[in-house]
Amino acid sequence: MANPNDTSKPARSRRDRPKGSAAPPSATIPVANTAPTPPLTLEDAIENERTLLLQVRAMLHCLYEVLLYADDDDSIMHAEIAHTAARLIDDSCVRLDSVNLHPLFEAIRQGGSGAPREDDPDLACDRPYQVREPMPVYLA
C-alpha cells in the first residue's frame, strides 16, 4: 500500500488463503441446473430429457464456434464433428417435441395398449397415430 490513508485491502496470494474457506474447484464453475424435477407423467419425463438434450446441443454449438477459430491443424475437422452432433441432437429434440407427440399421448390415454389384438387388422393398414419409420427419398 503506497498511501497509509488508502482503505483498499492488499491483494492476497494463493498461499495466504485461509484453510477453512477453500472451496472445491467444481463449486466455482457455474453449472446449469442438471437435476430436473422428478417427472409425474410420461410427457414430463420426455420434456425433461428434451431440455437436457437442448443444453448439450448449446454446449456443442459453443464448442463448434471455438474450434472453428483454433490454431490446431485438426480443429476444423473437430468443429465439423461437433456441428454434426449438435444438428443430430437438434433433430432428435424436434421429434421429441410435445406438439409432435401429442397424438401419440392421446392414443395412449384413450386406452390403446399398443399390443395388437386378434380381431385387429394387420399392422400394414393405415391406422391413425401409427408410428412408422420415415421412407427415404432419393433424388437422381
Secondary structure, 3 states (H helix, E strand, C coil): CCCCCCCCCCCCCHHHCCHHHCCCHHHHCCCCCCCCCCCCCHHHHHHHHHHHHHHHHHHHHHHHHHHHCCCCCCHHHHHHHHHHHHHHHHHHHHHCCHHHHHHHHHHHHCCCCCCCCCCCCCCCCCCCCCCCCCCCCCCC
